[in-house]
Amino acid sequence: MNEIFNKRLFPAMGISRVKAVVRAPSIIDSADRKSILDFIADRGIMLVRDLVPIA
């Protein structure tokens, strides 16, 4: 998540110094996990290469 927030999102918004702590929900069902990852990839929120380790 550090890569996404501190190296991509915040600099694009003009924010240079911030500390973000993100706790993700626990998604156990594989079908739900797949649909979330598909949603994120389809909208360009994250690149597929970034999603592979999460999946």
PQR file of N, CA, C, O and H, with PARSE charges and radii, in Angstrom:
ATOM      1  N   MET A   1       0.820  -1.187   0.000 -0.4000 1.5000
ATOM      2  CA  MET A   1       0.000   0.000   0.000 -0.0000 2.0000
ATOM      3  C   MET A   1       0.869   1.259   0.000  0.5500 1.7000
ATOM      4  O   MET A   1       0.465   2.298  -0.522 -0.5500 1.4000
ATOM      5  N   ASN A   2       2.057   1.160   0.584 -0.4000 1.5000
ATOM      6  CA  ASN A   2       2.961   2.300   0.584 -0.0000 2.0000
ATOM      7  C   ASN A   2       3.242   2.775  -0.837  0.5500 1.7000
ATOM      8  O   ASN A   2       3.260   3.977  -1.105 -0.5500 1.4000
ATOM      9  H   ASN A   2       2.385   0.315   1.008  0.4000 1.0000
ATOM     10  N   GLU A   3       3.459   1.834  -1.738 -0.4000 1.5000
ATOM     11  CA  GLU A   3       3.725   2.167  -3.140 -0.0000 2.0000
ATOM     12  C   GLU A   3       2.572   2.970  -3.734  0.5500 1.7000
ATOM     13  O   GLU A   3       2.790   3.976  -4.408 -0.5500 1.4000
ATOM     14  H   GLU A   3       3.444   0.858  -1.521  0.4000 1.0000
ATOM     15  N   ILE A   4       1.363   2.525  -3.485 -0.4000 1.5000
ATOM     16  CA  ILE A   4       0.192   3.169  -4.074 -0.0000 2.0000
ATOM     17  C   ILE A   4      -0.004   4.576  -3.516  0.5500 1.7000
ATOM     18  O   ILE A   4      -0.133   5.538  -4.273 -0.5500 1.4000
ATOM     19  H   ILE A   4       1.186   1.707  -2.938  0.4000 1.0000
ATOM     20  N   PHE A   5      -0.027   4.690  -2.194 -0.4000 1.5000
ATOM     21  CA  PHE A   5      -0.335   5.977  -1.582 -0.0000 2.0000
ATOM     22  C   PHE A   5       0.825   6.962  -1.657  0.5500 1.7000
ATOM     23  O   PHE A   5       0.668   8.067  -2.178 -0.5500 1.4000
ATOM     24  H   PHE A   5       0.078   3.909  -1.579  0.4000 1.0000
ATOM     25  N   ASN A   6       1.982   6.573  -1.145 -0.4000 1.5000
ATOM     26  CA  ASN A   6       3.085   7.510  -0.985 -0.0000 2.0000
ATOM     27  C   ASN A   6       3.876   7.775  -2.257  0.5500 1.7000
ATOM     28  O   ASN A   6       4.536   8.809  -2.358 -0.5500 1.4000
ATOM     29  H   ASN A   6       2.110   5.675  -0.722  0.4000 1.0000
ATOM     30  N   LYS A   7       3.828   6.871  -3.229 -0.4000 1.5000
ATOM     31  CA  LYS A   7       4.615   7.070  -4.432 -0.0000 2.0000
ATOM     32  C   LYS A   7       3.773   7.407  -5.654  0.5500 1.7000
ATOM     33  O   LYS A   7       4.310   7.884  -6.654 -0.5500 1.4000
ATOM     34  H   LYS A   7       3.292   6.031  -3.146  0.4000 1.0000
ATOM     35  N   ARG A   8       2.470   7.173  -5.598 -0.4000 1.5000
ATOM     36  CA  ARG A   8       1.631   7.445  -6.764 -0.0000 2.0000
ATOM     37  C   ARG A   8       0.516   8.442  -6.465  0.5500 1.7000
ATOM     38  O   ARG A   8       0.439   9.496  -7.097 -0.5500 1.4000
ATOM     39  H   ARG A   8       2.034   6.786  -4.786  0.4000 1.0000
ATOM     40  N   LEU A   9      -0.337   8.117  -5.514 -0.4000 1.5000
ATOM     41  CA  LEU A   9      -1.523   8.922  -5.269 -0.0000 2.0000
ATOM     42  C   LEU A   9      -1.186  10.292  -4.688  0.5500 1.7000
ATOM     43  O   LEU A   9      -1.579  11.314  -5.252 -0.5500 1.4000
ATOM     44  H   LEU A   9      -0.274   7.261  -5.001  0.4000 1.0000
ATOM     45  N   PHE A  10      -0.467  10.327  -3.571 -0.4000 1.5000
ATOM     46  CA  PHE A  10      -0.191  11.594  -2.904 -0.0000 2.0000
ATOM     47  C   PHE A  10       0.651  12.544  -3.750  0.5500 1.7000
ATOM     48  O   PHE A  10       0.328  13.730  -3.807 -0.5500 1.4000
ATOM     49  H   PHE A  10      -0.148   9.497  -3.113  0.4000 1.0000
ATOM     50  N   PRO A  11       1.718  12.083  -4.411 -0.5600 1.5000
ATOM     51  CA  PRO A  11       2.469  13.009  -5.268  0.2800 2.0000
ATOM     52  C   PRO A  11       1.611  13.587  -6.402  0.5500 1.7000
ATOM     53  O   PRO A  11       1.779  14.746  -6.780 -0.5500 1.4000
ATOM     54  N   ALA A  12       0.707  12.788  -6.935 -0.4000 1.5000
ATOM     55  CA  ALA A  12      -0.173  13.279  -7.995 -0.0000 2.0000
ATOM     56  C   ALA A  12      -1.104  14.367  -7.478  0.5500 1.7000
ATOM     57  O   ALA A  12      -1.566  15.209  -8.248 -0.5500 1.4000
ATOM     58  H   ALA A  12       0.571  11.846  -6.628  0.4000 1.0000
ATOM     59  N   MET A  13      -1.379  14.354  -6.183 -0.4000 1.5000
ATOM     60  CA  MET A  13      -2.240  15.360  -5.564 -0.0000 2.0000
ATOM     61  C   MET A  13      -1.431  16.545  -5.036  0.5500 1.7000
ATOM     62  O   MET A  13      -2.000  17.488  -4.487 -0.5500 1.4000
ATOM     63  H   MET A  13      -1.004  13.670  -5.557  0.4000 1.0000
ATOM     64  N   GLY A  14      -0.115  16.502  -5.198 -0.4000 1.5000
ATOM     65  CA  GLY A  14       0.731  17.579  -4.712 -0.0000 2.0000
ATOM     66  C   GLY A  14       1.065  17.466  -3.235  0.5500 1.7000
ATOM     67  O   GLY A  14       1.528  18.433  -2.630 -0.5500 1.4000
ATOM     68  H   GLY A  14       0.348  15.736  -5.644  0.4000 1.0000
ATOM     69  N   ILE A  15       0.838  16.307  -2.652 -0.4000 1.5000
ATOM     70  CA  ILE A  15       1.134  16.075  -1.238 -0.0000 2.0000
ATOM     71  C   ILE A  15       2.483  15.371  -1.163  0.5500 1.7000
ATOM     72  O   ILE A  15       2.673  14.323  -1.780 -0.5500 1.4000
ATOM     73  H   ILE A  15       0.462  15.521  -3.143  0.4000 1.0000
ATOM     74  N   SER A  16       3.414  15.939  -0.411 -0.4000 1.5000
ATOM     75  CA  SER A  16       4.745  15.348  -0.387 -0.0000 2.0000
ATOM     76  C   SER A  16       5.085  14.650   0.921  0.5500 1.7000
ATOM     77  O   SER A  16       5.927  13.752   0.926 -0.5500 1.4000
ATOM     78  H   SER A  16       3.259  16.790   0.091  0.4000 1.0000
ATOM     79  N   ARG A  17       4.461  15.029   2.026 -0.4000 1.5000
ATOM     80  CA  ARG A  17       4.791  14.399   3.303 -0.0000 2.0000
ATOM     81  C   ARG A  17       3.511  13.984   4.014  0.5500 1.7000
ATOM     82  O   ARG A  17       2.713  14.819   4.441 -0.5500 1.4000
ATOM     83  H   ARG A  17       3.777  15.758   2.022  0.4000 1.0000
ATOM     84  N   VAL A  18       3.340  12.686   4.128 -0.4000 1.5000
ATOM     85  CA  VAL A  18       2.156  12.162   4.803 -0.0000 2.0000
ATOM     86  C   VAL A  18       2.458  10.747   5.277  0.5500 1.7000
ATOM     87  O   VAL A  18       3.243  10.025   4.663 -0.5500 1.4000
ATOM     88  H   VAL A  18       3.988  12.008   3.781  0.4000 1.0000
ATOM     89  N   LYS A  19       1.841  10.377   6.346 -0.4000 1.5000
ATOM     90  CA  LYS A  19       1.947   9.002   6.820 -0.0000 2.0000
ATOM     91  C   LYS A  19       0.540   8.426   6.821  0.5500 1.7000
ATOM     92  O   LYS A  19      -0.353   8.952   7.485 -0.5500 1.4000
ATOM     93  H   LYS A  19       1.203  10.963   6.844  0.4000 1.0000
ATOM     94  N   ALA A  20       0.349   7.357   6.086 -0.4000 1.5000
ATOM     95  CA  ALA A  20      -0.956   6.716   5.994 -0.0000 2.0000
ATOM     96  C   ALA A  20      -0.848   5.278   6.470  0.5500 1.7000
ATOM     97  O   ALA A  20       0.041   4.537   6.052 -0.5500 1.4000
ATOM     98  H   ALA A  20       1.075   6.930   5.547  0.4000 1.0000
ATOM     99  N   VAL A  21      -1.752   4.899   7.339 -0.4000 1.5000
ATOM    100  CA  VAL A  21      -1.836   3.524   7.806 -0.0000 2.0000
ATOM    101  C   VAL A  21      -3.195   3.003   7.354  0.5500 1.7000
ATOM    102  O   VAL A  21      -4.243   3.526   7.734 -0.5500 1.4000
ATOM    103  H   VAL A  21      -2.474   5.502   7.678  0.4000 1.0000
ATOM    104  N   VAL A  22      -3.150   1.975   6.545 -0.4000 1.5000
ATOM    105  CA  VAL A  22      -4.374   1.432   5.968 -0.0000 2.0000
ATOM    106  C   VAL A  22      -4.549   0.000   6.444  0.5500 1.7000
ATOM    107  O   VAL A  22      -3.655  -0.836   6.306 -0.5500 1.4000
ATOM    108  H   VAL A  22      -2.299   1.550   6.236  0.4000 1.0000
ATOM    109  N   ARG A  23      -5.698  -0.258   6.997 -0.4000 1.5000
ATOM    110  CA  ARG A  23      -6.034  -1.631   7.384 -0.0000 2.0000
ATOM    111  C   ARG A  23      -7.117  -2.125   6.446  0.5500 1.7000
ATOM    112  O   ARG A  23      -8.189  -1.528   6.351 -0.5500 1.4000
ATOM    113  H   ARG A  23      -6.424   0.421   7.109  0.4000 1.0000
ATOM    114  N   ALA A  24      -6.840  -3.187   5.774 -0.4000 1.5000
ATOM    115  CA  ALA A  24      -7.777  -3.734   4.802 -0.0000 2.0000
ATOM    116  C   ALA A  24      -8.741  -4.699   5.484  0.5500 1.7000
ATOM    117  O   ALA A  24      -8.392  -5.341   6.474 -0.5500 1.4000
ATOM    118  H   ALA A  24      -5.969  -3.672   5.852  0.4000 1.0000
ATOM    119  N   PRO A  25      -9.936  -4.794   4.955 -0.5600 1.5000
ATOM    120  CA  PRO A  25     -10.876  -5.778   5.483  0.2800 2.0000
ATOM    121  C   PRO A  25     -10.417  -7.192   5.135  0.5500 1.7000
ATOM    122  O   PRO A  25      -9.707  -7.395   4.150 -0.5500 1.4000
ATOM    123  N   SER A  26     -10.815  -8.142   5.927 -0.4000 1.5000
ATOM    124  CA  SER A  26     -10.484  -9.533   5.665 -0.0000 2.0000
ATOM    125  C   SER A  26     -11.541 -10.120   4.732  0.5500 1.7000
ATOM    126  O   SER A  26     -12.700 -10.280   5.114 -0.5500 1.4000
ATOM    127  H   SER A  26     -11.392  -7.977   6.728  0.4000 1.0000
ATOM    128  N   ILE A  27     -11.131 -10.433   3.521 -0.4000 1.5000
ATOM    129  CA  ILE A  27     -12.043 -10.996   2.531 -0.0000 2.0000
ATOM    130  C   ILE A  27     -11.670 -12.450   2.348  0.5500 1.7000
ATOM    131  O   ILE A  27     -10.620 -12.769   1.790 -0.5500 1.4000
ATOM    132  H   ILE A  27     -10.189 -10.303   3.211  0.4000 1.0000
ATOM    133  N   ILE A  28     -12.529 -13.324   2.818 -0.4000 1.5000
ATOM    134  CA  ILE A  28     -12.240 -14.748   2.814 -0.0000 2.0000
ATOM    135  C   ILE A  28     -12.738 -15.424   1.541  0.5500 1.7000
ATOM    136  O   ILE A  28     -12.055 -16.283   0.984 -0.5500 1.4000
ATOM    137  H   ILE A  28     -13.382 -13.066   3.271  0.4000 1.0000
ATOM    138  N   ASP A  29     -13.918 -15.040   1.082 -0.4000 1.5000
ATOM    139  CA  ASP A  29     -14.527 -15.682  -0.078 -0.0000 2.0000
ATOM    140  C   ASP A  29     -13.738 -15.360  -1.348  0.5500 1.7000
ATOM    141  O   ASP A  29     -13.554 -14.189  -1.678 -0.5500 1.4000
ATOM    142  H   ASP A  29     -14.472 -14.341   1.534  0.4000 1.0000
ATOM    143  N   SER A  30     -13.280 -16.368  -2.050 -0.4000 1.5000
ATOM    144  CA  SER A  30     -12.440 -16.154  -3.235 -0.0000 2.0000
ATOM    145  C   SER A  30     -13.204 -15.460  -4.367  0.5500 1.7000
ATOM    146  O   SER A  30     -12.606 -14.705  -5.133 -0.5500 1.4000
ATOM    147  H   SER A  30     -13.429 -17.320  -1.781  0.4000 1.0000
ATOM    148  N   ALA A  31     -14.498 -15.700  -4.484 -0.4000 1.5000
ATOM    149  CA  ALA A  31     -15.286 -15.036  -5.529 -0.0000 2.0000
ATOM    150  C   ALA A  31     -15.375 -13.536  -5.252  0.5500 1.7000
ATOM    151  O   ALA A  31     -15.283 -12.730  -6.178 -0.5500 1.4000
ATOM    152  H   ALA A  31     -14.984 -16.313  -3.862  0.4000 1.0000
ATOM    153  N   ASP A  32     -15.552 -13.157  -3.991 -0.4000 1.5000
ATOM    154  CA  ASP A  32     -15.583 -11.739  -3.623 -0.0000 2.0000
ATOM    155  C   ASP A  32     -14.231 -11.089  -3.875  0.5500 1.7000
ATOM    156  O   ASP A  32     -14.153  -9.973  -4.388 -0.5500 1.4000
ATOM    157  H   ASP A  32     -15.627 -13.812  -3.239  0.4000 1.0000
ATOM    158  N   ARG A  33     -13.178 -11.788  -3.514 -0.4000 1.5000
ATOM    159  CA  ARG A  33     -11.822 -11.256  -3.726 -0.0000 2.0000
ATOM    160  C   ARG A  33     -11.572 -11.030  -5.218  0.5500 1.7000
ATOM    161  O   ARG A  33     -11.032  -9.996  -5.609 -0.5500 1.4000
ATOM    162  H   ARG A  33     -13.240 -12.695  -3.097  0.4000 1.0000
ATOM    163  N   LYS A  34     -11.968 -12.001  -6.051 -0.4000 1.5000
ATOM    164  CA  LYS A  34     -11.776 -11.869  -7.495 -0.0000 2.0000
ATOM    165  C   LYS A  34     -12.557 -10.683  -8.047  0.5500 1.7000
ATOM    166  O   LYS A  34     -12.035  -9.938  -8.876 -0.5500 1.4000
ATOM    167  H   LYS A  34     -12.407 -12.841  -5.734  0.4000 1.0000
ATOM    168  N   SER A  35     -13.777 -10.498  -7.611 -0.4000 1.5000
ATOM    169  CA  SER A  35     -14.573  -9.386  -8.135 -0.0000 2.0000
ATOM    170  C   SER A  35     -13.997  -8.032  -7.714  0.5500 1.7000
ATOM    171  O   SER A  35     -14.044  -7.074  -8.486 -0.5500 1.4000
ATOM    172  H   SER A  35     -14.202 -11.104  -6.937  0.4000 1.0000
ATOM    173  N   ILE A  36     -13.463  -7.947  -6.514 -0.4000 1.5000
ATOM    174  CA  ILE A  36     -12.833  -6.704  -6.063 -0.0000 2.0000
ATOM    175  C   ILE A  36     -11.579  -6.417  -6.884  0.5500 1.7000
ATOM    176  O   ILE A  36     -11.375  -5.286  -7.326 -0.5500 1.4000
ATOM    177  H   ILE A  36     -13.425  -8.725  -5.887  0.4000 1.0000
ATOM    178  N   LEU A  37     -10.740  -7.429  -7.090 -0.4000 1.5000
ATOM    179  CA  LEU A  37      -9.518  -7.242  -7.869 -0.0000 2.0000
ATOM    180  C   LEU A  37      -9.836  -6.902  -9.321  0.5500 1.7000
ATOM    181  O   LEU A  37      -9.141  -6.084  -9.924 -0.5500 1.4000
ATOM    182  H   LEU A  37     -10.905  -8.347  -6.731  0.4000 1.0000
ATOM    183  N   ASP A  38     -10.871  -7.512  -9.893 -0.4000 1.5000
ATOM    184  CA  ASP A  38     -11.295  -7.179 -11.253 -0.0000 2.0000
ATOM    185  C   ASP A  38     -11.742  -5.726 -11.338  0.5500 1.7000
ATOM    186  O   ASP A  38     -11.392  -5.018 -12.283 -0.5500 1.4000
ATOM    187  H   ASP A  38     -11.436  -8.177  -9.403  0.4000 1.0000
ATOM    188  N   PHE A  39     -12.513  -5.282 -10.355 -0.4000 1.5000
ATOM    189  CA  PHE A  39     -12.993  -3.901 -10.301 -0.0000 2.0000
ATOM    190  C   PHE A  39     -11.819  -2.921 -10.266  0.5500 1.7000
ATOM    191  O   PHE A  39     -11.792  -1.937 -11.005 -0.5500 1.4000
ATOM    192  H   PHE A  39     -12.797  -5.857  -9.587  0.4000 1.0000
ATOM    193  N   ILE A  40     -10.860  -3.206  -9.402 -0.4000 1.5000
ATOM    194  CA  ILE A  40      -9.694  -2.332  -9.254 -0.0000 2.0000
ATOM    195  C   ILE A  40      -8.869  -2.292 -10.541  0.5500 1.7000
ATOM    196  O   ILE A  40      -8.430  -1.221 -10.961 -0.5500 1.4000
ATOM    197  H   ILE A  40     -10.881  -4.005  -8.802  0.4000 1.0000
ATOM    198  N   ALA A  41      -8.659  -3.429 -11.158 -0.4000 1.5000
ATOM    199  CA  ALA A  41      -7.855  -3.498 -12.382 -0.0000 2.0000
ATOM    200  C   ALA A  41      -8.570  -2.845 -13.561  0.5500 1.7000
ATOM    201  O   ALA A  41      -7.941  -2.135 -14.345 -0.5500 1.4000
ATOM    202  H   ALA A  41      -9.015  -4.299 -10.817  0.4000 1.0000
ATOM    203  N   ASP A  42      -9.873  -3.075 -13.697 -0.4000 1.5000
ATOM    204  CA  ASP A  42     -10.634  -2.534 -14.823 -0.0000 2.0000
ATOM    205  C   ASP A  42     -10.665  -1.010 -14.823  0.5500 1.7000
ATOM    206  O   ASP A  42     -10.727  -0.393 -15.886 -0.5500 1.4000
ATOM    207  H   ASP A  42     -10.385  -3.652 -13.060  0.4000 1.0000
ATOM    208  N   ARG A  43     -10.623  -0.406 -13.658 -0.4000 1.5000
ATOM    209  CA  ARG A  43     -10.703   1.048 -13.560 -0.0000 2.0000
ATOM    210  C   ARG A  43      -9.342   1.718 -13.484  0.5500 1.7000
ATOM    211  O   ARG A  43      -9.253   2.938 -13.342 -0.5500 1.4000
ATOM    212  H   ARG A  43     -10.573  -0.907 -12.794  0.4000 1.0000
ATOM    213  N   GLY A  44      -8.288   0.930 -13.579 -0.4000 1.5000
ATOM    214  CA  GLY A  44      -6.945   1.495 -13.591 -0.0000 2.0000
ATOM    215  C   GLY A  44      -6.467   1.998 -12.243  0.5500 1.7000
ATOM    216  O   GLY A  44      -5.499   2.754 -12.169 -0.5500 1.4000
ATOM    217  H   GLY A  44      -8.360  -0.061 -13.694  0.4000 1.0000
ATOM    218  N   ILE A  45      -7.141   1.583 -11.169 -0.4000 1.5000
ATOM    219  CA  ILE A  45      -6.731   1.999  -9.825 -0.0000 2.0000
ATOM    220  C   ILE A  45      -5.376   1.390  -9.492  0.5500 1.7000
ATOM    221  O   ILE A  45      -4.514   2.049  -8.910 -0.5500 1.4000
ATOM    222  H   ILE A  45      -7.928   0.969 -11.229  0.4000 1.0000
ATOM    223  N   MET A  46      -5.199   0.149  -9.860 -0.4000 1.5000
ATOM    224  CA  MET A  46      -3.923  -0.536  -9.697 -0.0000 2.0000
ATOM    225  C   MET A  46      -3.635  -1.297 -10.981  0.5500 1.7000
ATOM    226  O   MET A  46      -4.550  -1.725 -11.684 -0.5500 1.4000
ATOM    227  H   MET A  46      -5.899  -0.386 -10.333  0.4000 1.0000
ATOM    228  N   LEU A  47      -2.352  -1.458 -11.276 -0.4000 1.5000
ATOM    229  CA  LEU A  47      -1.959  -2.247 -12.427 -0.0000 2.0000
ATOM    230  C   LEU A  47      -2.038  -3.734 -12.091  0.5500 1.7000
ATOM    231  O   LEU A  47      -1.903  -4.125 -10.932 -0.5500 1.4000
ATOM    232  H   LEU A  47      -1.609  -1.110 -10.705  0.4000 1.0000
ATOM    233  N   VAL A  48      -2.254  -4.548 -13.101 -0.4000 1.5000
ATOM    234  CA  VAL A  48      -2.368  -5.988 -12.891 -0.0000 2.0000
ATOM    235  C   VAL A  48      -1.118  -6.536 -12.208  0.5500 1.7000
ATOM    236  O   VAL A  48      -1.213  -7.409 -11.345 -0.5500 1.4000
ATOM    237  H   VAL A  48      -2.364  -4.231 -14.043  0.4000 1.0000
ATOM    238  N   ARG A  49       0.060  -6.023 -12.596 -0.4000 1.5000
ATOM    239  CA  ARG A  49       1.302  -6.528 -11.978 -0.0000 2.0000
ATOM    240  C   ARG A  49       1.335  -6.234 -10.483  0.5500 1.7000
ATOM    241  O   ARG A  49       1.988  -6.959  -9.732 -0.5500 1.4000
ATOM    242  H   ARG A  49       0.136  -5.314 -13.297  0.4000 1.0000
ATOM    243  N   ASP A  50       0.640  -5.178 -10.030 -0.4000 1.5000
ATOM    244  CA  ASP A  50       0.564  -4.863  -8.612 -0.0000 2.0000
ATOM    245  C   ASP A  50      -0.448  -5.756  -7.888  0.5500 1.7000
ATOM    246  O   ASP A  50      -0.340  -5.990  -6.684 -0.5500 1.4000
ATOM    247  H   ASP A  50       0.110  -4.589 -10.640  0.4000 1.0000
ATOM    248  N   LEU A  51      -1.421  -6.242  -8.636 -0.4000 1.5000
ATOM    249  CA  LEU A  51      -2.482  -7.055  -8.041 -0.0000 2.0000
ATOM    250  C   LEU A  51      -2.075  -8.514  -7.860  0.5500 1.7000
ATOM    251  O   LEU A  51      -2.621  -9.198  -6.995 -0.5500 1.4000
ATOM    252  H   LEU A  51      -1.509  -6.051  -9.614  0.4000 1.0000
ATOM    253  N   VAL A  52      -1.131  -9.001  -8.658 -0.4000 1.5000
ATOM    254  CA  VAL A  52      -0.740 -10.404  -8.616 -0.0000 2.0000
ATOM    255  C   VAL A  52      -0.305 -10.834  -7.215  0.5500 1.7000
ATOM    256  O   VAL A  52      -0.776 -11.867  -6.741 -0.5500 1.4000
ATOM    257  H   VAL A  52      -0.688  -8.445  -9.361  0.4000 1.0000
ATOM    258  N   PRO A  53       0.573 -10.090  -6.527 -0.5600 1.5000
ATOM    259  CA  PRO A  53       0.960 -10.518  -5.163  0.2800 2.0000
ATOM    260  C   PRO A  53      -0.211 -10.516  -4.179  0.5500 1.7000
ATOM    261  O   PRO A  53      -0.247 -11.320  -3.248 -0.5500 1.4000
ATOM    262  N   ILE A  54      -1.162  -9.616  -4.390 -0.4000 1.5000
ATOM    263  CA  ILE A  54      -2.328  -9.543  -3.504 -0.0000 2.0000
ATOM    264  C   ILE A  54      -3.222 -10.757  -3.717  0.5500 1.7000
ATOM    265  O   ILE A  54      -3.739 -11.342  -2.765 -0.5500 1.4000
ATOM    266  H   ILE A  54      -1.133  -8.963  -5.147  0.4000 1.0000
ATOM    267  N   ALA A  55      -3.395 -11.126  -4.983 -0.4000 1.5000
ATOM    268  CA  ALA A  55      -4.268 -12.248  -5.325 -0.0000 2.0000
ATOM    269  C   ALA A  55      -3.697 -13.526  -4.770  0.5500 1.7000
ATOM    270  O   ALA A  55      -4.285 -14.593  -4.948 -0.5500 1.4000
ATOM    271  H   ALA A  55      -2.975 -10.651  -5.757  0.4000 1.0000
TER
END
